[in-house]
């Protein structure tokens, strides 16, 4: 189990991974008290190695990671990529590319809509994931060996799932079925929440037309305020 806390180690890892055909990627973050997610861990795996990068380590420089995410020769493989990529877009203004989301691929292969990672790797990699660490405080340091092992399992078993799904889709000639969804994940606009559109998230949005305009204005103000102050929108006021 490898936790990288030194920028030189991270640069060396990313240099090695830049020679791979694909890299599996996952993140751990917290968001309970902020609007924007706080990145706490980045897990990366190539063919023969896996490591976790500690963004919270003193003096950490994530530039090599961001460069790897932009490397056009390396496919970045995620499962349920949207939240992970949202963090990258917030921090860098750019999306990883090219991207492959195994949740989307699994749906095309008949695993159902939005299949979870644990279920997918149990079927494809014959691996059992310990769910106990899912709600851990990922900002706490030091990280325990158990937490680090859990975090790395999110990218090590993903390698097997990706290879098998990719082969099934190629054999079935269904690459075009997923191309549009993958392209959308690579579009930074996918992850931008404009305050003017925030009313669409409000649960009680089925209002009479005369009240809808008020809802739109109030929801836009709340979204803008939450973004500026970096606090959850429901901390401003609830729906």
ZAVEX-445057 format. One line per 8 residues: number of its first residue (from 1); their letters; for each residue x, y, z of N, C-alpha, C. Coordinates in steps of 0.2 Angstrom, whole numbers, plus 5000, padded with zeros to 4 digits. Each point is the difference from the previous one (the first is absolute). Example, Ala and Ser with C-alpha at 12.3 -4.5 7.8 and 13.67 -1.06 7.14 Angstrom:
1) as) 5066,4972,5039,4996,5006,5000,5004,5006,5000  4998,5005,4996,5004,5006,5001,4996,5005,5003
This chain:
1) xxxxxxxx) 5004,4994,5000,4996,5006,5000,5004,5006,5000  4999,5005,4995,5005,5005,4999,4996,5007,5001  5002,5004,5005,4997,5007,5000,5006,5005,4999  4999,5004,4995,5005,5005,4998,4999,5006,5003  5004,5003,5004,5000,5006,5003,5005,5005,4998  5005,4998,4995,5005,5004,4998,4999,5002,4992  5001,5006,4998,4999,5002,4993,5004,4996,4996  5006,4999,5002,5005,4996,4995,4997,4993,4999
9) xxxxxxxx) 4997,4997,5005,4997,4993,4999,4994,5000,4995  4996,5006,5001,4995,5000,4995,5002,5001,4993  5005,5005,4999,5002,5001,4993,5003,4994,4997  5004,4996,5004,5002,4993,4998,4995,4995,4998  4995,5000,5004,4994,4995,4999,4997,5002,4993  4998,5007,5000,4997,5002,4994,5004,4999,4993  5006,5001,5001,5005,4999,4994,4999,4992,4998  5000,4996,5005,4999,4993,4998,4993,4998,4997
17) xxxxxxxx) 4995,5003,5003,4993,4999,4998,4999,5003,4993  5004,5005,4998,4999,5003,4993,5002,4995,4995  5003,4995,5001,5002,4995,4995,4995,4994,4999  4995,5001,5005,4994,4995,5000,4995,5001,4994  4996,4995,4998,4995,5001,4996,4994,5003,5003  4999,4998,5007,4995,5003,5004,5002,5000,5007  4996,5005,5004,5002,5000,5007,4993,5001,5003  4999,4996,5005,4994,5000,5004,5000,5005,5005
25) xxxxxxxx) 4995,5004,5002,5000,5006,5004,4994,5000,5004  5001,5002,5007,4995,5001,5004,5002,5005,5005  4995,5003,5004,5002,5005,5005,4996,4999,5006  5002,5003,5005,4996,5000,5007,5000,5007,5002  4994,5002,5002,4999,5007,5002,4995,5001,5005  5000,5006,5003,4994,5002,5005,4997,5006,4997  4993,5000,5002,4996,5006,4997,4995,5002,5005  5000,4997,5006,4994,5002,5005,5000,5007,5002
33) xxxxxxxx) 5005,5004,5000,5000,5007,5003,5002,5005,4994  5001,4998,4994,5002,5004,4995,4995,4999,4994  5000,5005,4996,4997,5000,4993,5004,4996,4995  5006,5002,5000,5005,4996,4996,5003,4994,5003  5001,4994,4997,5003,4995,5004,5007,5001,5001  5002,4997,5006,5007,5001,5002,5004,4993,4998  5005,5001,4996,5003,4994,4998,5005,4998,5005  4999,4993,5002,5004,4997,5005,5005,4995,4998
41) xxxxxxxx) 4999,4997,4994,5004,4994,4998,4998,4999,4992  5006,4999,4997,4999,4998,4993,5003,4993,4999  4997,4995,4998,5002,4993,4999,5001,4999,4992  5006,4998,4999,5002,4998,4993,5003,4993,4999  4998,4997,4995,5003,4993,4998,5002,4999,4993  5006,4998,4999,5002,4997,4993,4999,4993,5000  5004,4997,4995,5000,4993,4999,5003,4996,5006  5005,5003,5003,5004,4996,5005,5001,5004,5007
49) xxxxxxxx) 4997,5005,5000,5000,5004,5007,4994,5004,5001  4999,5001,5006,4995,5005,5003,5002,5004,5006  4998,5006,5000,5002,5004,5005,4995,5006,5002  5000,5002,5006,4996,5006,5002,5004,5006,5001  4998,5005,4997,5003,5007,5000,4996,5004,5006  5004,5003,5004,4997,5004,5006,5000,5007,4998  4994,5003,4998,5000,5007,4998,5001,5005,5006  4999,4997,5006,5000,5004,5006,5007,5000,5003
57) xxxxxxxx) 5005,4996,4997,5007,5000,5003,5003,5007,4999  5004,5003,5005,5003,5006,5000,5004,5001,4994  5000,5005,4996,5004,5001,4994,4998,4996,4994  4994,4996,5000,4999,4996,4994,4998,5004,4994  5003,4998,4995,4999,5003,4993,4997,4994,4996  4994,5002,4998,4996,4995,4996,5000,5001,4992  5005,5005,4998,5001,5001,4993,5001,4994,4996  5004,4995,5002,5001,4994,4996,4994,4996,4999
65) xxxxxxxx) 4995,5000,5005,4994,4996,5000,4996,5004,4995  4999,5006,5000,4996,5004,4995,5003,4999,4993  5006,5000,4999,5003,4998,4994,4998,4993,4997  5000,4996,5005,4999,4993,4998,4992,4999,4998  4996,5004,5003,4993,5000,4998,4999,5003,4993  5004,5004,4998,5000,5003,4994,5003,4997,4994  5004,4994,5002,5004,4997,4995,4995,4996,4995  5001,5002,4994,4995,4997,4995,5001,4993,4998
73) xxxxxxxx) 5006,4997,5002,5002,4993,4998,4998,4995,5006  4998,5003,5006,4998,4996,5005,4992,5000,5002  4997,4995,4999,4993,5000,5002,4999,5000,5008  4996,5005,5002,4999,5000,5007,4993,4997,5002  5001,4994,5004,4994,4996,5001,4997,5002,5007  4994,5001,5000,4996,5001,5006,4994,4996,5001  4997,4999,5006,4994,4997,5001,4995,5006,5003  4995,5001,4996,4995,5006,5002,5005,5006,5001
81) xxxxxxxx) 5002,5002,4994,5005,5005,5000,4998,5007,5002  4994,5002,5000,4998,5007,5000,5002,5004,5006  5000,4997,5006,5002,5004,5006,5007,5000,5000  5004,4995,4998,5007,5001,5000,5002,5005,4995  4998,5000,4994,5002,5005,4995,4997,5007,5002  4995,5001,5004,4997,5006,5002,5006,5004,5004  5003,4996,5005,5005,5002,5004,5006,5003,4996  5002,4996,4995,5006,5002,4995,4998,5006,4997
89) xxxxxxxx) 4994,5001,4997,4998,5006,4997,5000,5006,5004  4998,4999,5006,5000,5006,5005,5007,5002,5002  5005,4995,5000,5007,5002,5002,5004,5002,4994  4998,4998,4994,5005,5001,4995,4996,5004,4994  4994,4999,5000,4996,5003,4994,5000,4996,4994  5003,4994,5001,5000,4995,4994,4997,4993,5002  4998,4997,4995,4998,4993,5001,5005,4995,4998  5001,4994,5003,5004,4995,4997,4998,4998,4993
97) xxxxxxxx) 5005,4998,4996,4998,4997,4994,5006,4996,4997  4998,4995,4996,4994,4997,5000,4997,4996,5006  4994,4999,5001,4997,4998,5006,4996,4993,4998  5000,4995,5004,4996,4994,4999,4996,4999,5007  4994,5000,5000,4996,4999,5006,4997,4993,5000  5002,4996,5005,4998,4993,4999,4993,4999,5002  4997,5005,5004,4993,4999,5002,4995,5001,4993  5002,5004,4996,4997,5001,4993,5001,4994,4996
105) xxxxxxxx) 5006,4997,5000,5002,4994,4996,4996,4994,5003  4999,5000,5006,4997,4994,5003,4992,5000,4998  4997,5006,5000,4993,5001,4998,4999,4997,4993  5005,5002,4995,4999,4997,4994,5001,4993,4999  5004,4997,5005,5001,4993,5000,4995,4996,5004  4995,5003,5002,4994,4997,5003,5001,4999,5008  5004,5004,5003,5000,5000,5008,4995,5004,5003  4996,5004,4996,4995,5004,5003,5002,5007,5001
113) xxxxxxxx) 4995,5004,5001,5002,5008,5001,5003,5001,5006  5006,5004,5000,5004,5003,5005,5002,4994,5005  5003,4995,4997,5002,4994,5005,5006,5003,5004  5000,4998,5006,5005,5002,5005,5006,4996,4999  5006,5003,5002,5006,4998,4999,5001,4993,5004  4998,4999,5006,5000,4994,5003,4997,4994,4997  4994,5001,4997,4996,4995,4996,5004,4998,4994  5003,5005,4997,5003,4999,4993,5006,4996,5001
121) xxxxxxxx) 5005,5002,5005,5006,4996,5001,4999,4993,5003  4994,5000,5003,4999,4993,5003,4998,4995,4994  4997,5003,4995,4998,4996,4994,5006,4999,4995  5003,5005,4999,5006,5000,4995,5006,4998,5002  5002,5002,5007,5007,4999,5002,5000,4995,5006  4994,4997,5002,4999,4995,5005,5003,5003,5007  4999,5006,5001,5003,5004,5006,4995,5002,5004  5001,5000,5007,4995,5002,5005,5003,5007,5003
129) xxxxxxxx) 4996,5005,4999,5003,5007,5003,4997,5001,5007  5004,5002,5004,4998,5001,5007,4997,5007,5000  4993,5000,5001,4996,5007,5000,5001,5004,5006  5003,4997,5006,5000,5003,5006,5004,5007,5000  5004,5001,4995,5004,5006,5000,4997,5006,4996  4994,4998,4997,4997,5005,4995,4999,5007,5003  4998,5000,5006,4998,5007,5003,5005,5002,5005  5007,4998,4999,5005,5002,5004,5001,5008,5000
137) xxxxxxxx) 5004,5003,5005,5002,5007,4999,5007,5000,4996  5000,5001,4994,5006,4999,4996,5004,5006,5001  4998,5005,5003,5005,5006,5002,5004,4999,5006  4998,4995,5004,5004,4998,5006,5007,4997,4998  5005,5002,5004,5007,4997,4999,5002,4998,5007  5004,4995,5000,5002,4995,4994,4995,4996,4998  5000,4998,4994,4995,4995,4997,5002,4993,5003  4995,4996,5002,5002,4993,5002,5001,4996,4994
145) xxxxxxxx) 5004,4994,5001,5001,4995,4995,4994,4998,4997  4994,4999,5004,4994,4997,4998,4997,5005,4995  5000,5006,5002,4997,5005,4995,5004,5001,4994  5007,5000,5000,5004,5000,4994,4998,4994,4996  5000,4994,5003,4998,4994,4996,4994,5000,4996  4995,5003,5004,4993,5001,4997,5000,5005,4994  5004,5005,5001,5000,5005,4995,5004,4998,4993  5005,4996,5001,5004,4997,4995,4995,4995,4996
153) xxxxxxxx) 4996,4996,5004,4996,4995,4997,4995,5003,4995  4999,5007,5000,4996,5003,4995,5003,5001,4994  5006,4999,4999,5004,5001,4994,5003,4993,4997  5002,4996,5005,5003,4994,4998,4995,4995,4997  4994,4999,5003,4995,4995,4996,4997,5004,4994  5000,5006,5000,4998,5004,4994,5003,4998,4994  5007,4998,5000,5003,4998,4995,4997,4994,4996  4999,4995,5004,4997,4994,4997,4993,5002,4997
161) xxxxxxxx) 4996,5004,5004,4993,5001,4998,5000,5004,4993  5005,5005,4999,5001,5003,4994,5002,4996,4994  5005,4996,5001,5002,4995,4995,4994,4996,4997  4996,4997,5005,4995,4996,4998,4994,5003,4997  4999,5006,5002,4994,5004,4997,5002,5003,4993  5006,5002,5000,5003,5002,4993,5000,4995,4995  5002,4994,5002,5000,4994,4995,4992,4998,4998  4996,5000,5005,4993,4999,4998,4997,5005,4996
169) xxxxxxxx) 5001,5006,5001,4998,5005,4995,5003,5000,4993  5006,4999,5000,5003,4999,4994,4998,4994,4996  4999,4994,5003,4997,4994,4997,4993,5001,4997  4996,5004,5004,4993,5001,4998,5000,5006,4995  5005,5004,4999,5000,5005,4995,4996,5006,5003  5001,5001,5006,4995,5005,5003,5004,5006,5003  5006,5002,4997,5004,5005,5002,4996,5007,4999  4996,5000,4995,4997,5006,4998,4994,5002,5005
177) xxxxxxxx) 4998,4994,5004,4994,5001,5004,5003,5004,5007  5006,5000,5001,5002,5003,5006,5004,5007,4998  5002,5001,4994,5004,5005,4998,4997,5007,5002  4994,5001,4999,4997,5007,5002,5000,5001,5008  4999,4995,5004,5000,5001,5007,5007,5001,5002  5005,4997,4997,5007,5001,5002,5002,5007,4998  4998,5002,4995,5001,5007,4997,4997,5005,5005  4994,4999,5002,4997,5005,5005,5004,5000,5007
185) xxxxxxxx) 5003,4995,5002,5004,5000,5006,5007,5004,4999  5002,5001,4994,5006,5004,4998,4998,5007,4999  4994,5002,5000,4998,5007,4999,4999,5004,5007  5004,5005,5001,5000,5003,5007,4994,5003,5001  4996,5002,4995,4993,5003,5001,4995,4995,5004  5002,4994,4999,4996,4995,5004,5000,5001,5007  5005,5003,5003,5001,5000,5007,4999,5007,5003  4997,5004,4996,4999,5007,5002,4993,5001,5002
193) xxxxxxxx) 4998,5002,5006,4994,5002,5002,4999,5007,5000  4996,5003,4995,4999,5007,5000,4994,5001,5005  5001,5006,5004,4995,5001,5005,4993,5001,4997  4999,5002,4993,4994,5001,4997,4996,4993,4999  5004,4995,5000,4997,4993,4999,4999,4997,5007  5002,5003,5005,4999,4996,5007,4993,4998,5002  4995,5004,4997,4993,4998,5002,4998,4993,4998  5004,4998,4995,4998,4993,4997,5002,4994,5005
201) xxxxxxxx) 5004,5002,5005,5002,4995,5005,4995,5000,5006  4996,5005,5001,4996,5001,5006,4994,4995,4999  4999,4997,5006,4995,4994,5000,4993,5002,4999  4998,5006,5003,4994,5003,4999,4999,5005,4994  5002,4997,4994,5000,5005,4995,4994,5000,4996  4995,4995,5002,4993,5000,4996,4996,5005,5003  5001,5006,4998,4996,5006,5002,4996,5003,4995  4995,5004,5002,4996,5004,4995,5005,5005,4996
209) xxxxxxxx) 4998,5001,4994,5005,5005,4996,5001,5006,5004  4995,5003,5004,5001,5007,5003,5006,4999,5005  5001,4994,5003,5005,4999,5005,5006,4998,4998  5000,4997,4994,5007,4998,4997,5005,5005,4999  4998,5006,4998,5005,5005,4999,5004,5002,5007  4996,5000,5005,5003,5001,5007,5004,4994,5002  4998,4994,4998,5005,4995,5002,5006,5000,4996  5000,5002,4994,5006,5000,4996,5005,5006,5003
217) xxxxxxxx) 4997,5005,5002,5004,5006,5002,5003,4998,5007  4996,4997,5004,5003,4998,5007,5005,4994,4999  4999,4995,4996,5004,4995,4999,5007,5002,4997  5000,5005,4996,5006,5003,4997,5004,5003,5005  4996,5004,5004,5004,5004,5005,5003,4995,5005  4997,4995,5002,5003,4995,5005,5006,4997,4997  4999,4998,4994,5006,4996,4997,5006,5005,4999  4999,5006,4998,5005,5004,4999,5004,5002,5007
225) xxxxxxxx) 4995,5001,5005,5003,5001,5007,5004,4994,5003  4997,4994,4999,5004,4994,5002,5006,4999,4996  5001,5001,4994,5006,5000,4996,5005,5005,5003  4998,5006,5001,5004,5005,5002,5003,4999,5007  4996,4997,5004,5002,4999,5007,5003,4993,5001  4999,4996,4995,5002,4993,5001,4997,4996,5005  4993,5001,5001,4996,4996,5005,4995,4996,4996  4997,4995,5003,4995,4996,4997,4994,5004,4999
233) xxxxxxx) 4996,4999,4994,4995,5005,4999,4994,4999,5005  5000,4994,5003,4995,4999,5005,5002,5004,5007  5006,5002,5000,5002,5004,5006,4998,5007,4999  4999,5002,4994,4997,5007,4999,4993,5000,5002  4996,4996,4997,4993,4998,5003,4998,4994,4996  4995,4996,5003,4998,4994,4997,4995,5001,4994  4999,4994,4996,4994,5001,4995,4994,5001,5003
